[in-house]
Amino acid sequence: MNAHQRAVAGGVVWAAWTAWRVPSFQHGAWAQAMLLFAALVLVPLALELTDDQDEADRAVWWVAWTRVAQLPAALLLAWACGLPAGGVAALAALPWVVVCGMIATAGWLRARHGGWRRSFDRVCGDLAFIFLGVGGTWVFADRAGYRPLGFDEAIVTLTAVHFHFAGLLLPLLAGLTVRAFPESRFATRAAVGVLLGVPAVAAGITAKQLGWGPAFEGAAGCGLALAGSAVAVLHVRLALEANGNANGAMVQRGLFFVAGVALFFGMALAAAYAAPGLSGATMGWLTAPWMRAVHGTINAVGFGLCGLLAWGQARR
């Protein structure tokens, strides 16, 4: 099966799982649905955008085996997410944790092989792979029922989701915009902001949990939102500047446009959610369940799926 066939098969499974387990968008199970959407649908598409002719032979081996293991491991993760957290769920999720570790290892081997000689867009892809390895560890913690540092159950799940989207997809697609606009300082700075913002948000949440106050988390969240908004603008620019009026070119331009608009809206919501950590003001309507439903869905489908399909078509 090629990447698109695996993604379609995964999408069918995801739709069935969601209909079975998720009663509403604001239900806590929607976070698990977003995690499974990444594992079943988006990861196989993302792997196809990272072929590197200059990569080390060991990295090629890791990526090849990752493509073989991705769908079976994601199916087992779907089973794990349908079980109560505990030993059985953790065991069922373990293959996906291993796949995330394999992807992270491939990213590390690529970075180590090329070093600073690699172009910056490829460095973005390497770090995106490594960030996914962090997401895998949080998936295991979530399914095992482990709560590091006393984090709430919902935070553990959302951290796993965060590293599958903001950790993998956002740096990967930011790097591709750098490749599309190699002379643009704006694109490079946006990608740098994303690469710094992803771990900064995680560090800010941890600092808040340790009692250091919400200011660091708020600043990191707003910084990542600003960098993500810049990546969104670049996707809209790609839609407007793409050449050709054939059906395929129009579809590609439409996908880029939807991805850019969705990401910009999602980042605006993220900034509004993070800003109270800096100002102390609160927005009663901007609750965690509402963000999970709206921000998460827009980023997953609007940006993640449309963006990967657009870049995949551009690559072909």
Protein Blocks (a to p, Z undefined) as FASTA:
>chain_A
ZZklmmmmmmmmmmmmmmmmmmbfkbmklmmmmmmmmmmmmmmmmmmmmccfkbcfklmm
mmmmmmmmmmmmmmmmmmmmmpccdjklmmmmmmmmmmmmmmmmmmmmmmmmnmmmbcfk
lmmmmmmmmmmmmmmmmmmmmmnopaehhiafklmmmmmmmmmmmmmmmmmmmmmmmmmm
mmbmklmmmmmmmmmmmmmmmmmmmmmmnonojklmmmmmmmmmmmmmmmmmmmmmmmmm
pgcjbfklmmmmmmmmmmmmmmmmmmmmmmmmmmmmmnopacfklcfklmmmmmmmmmmm
mmmmmmmmmmmmmmZZ
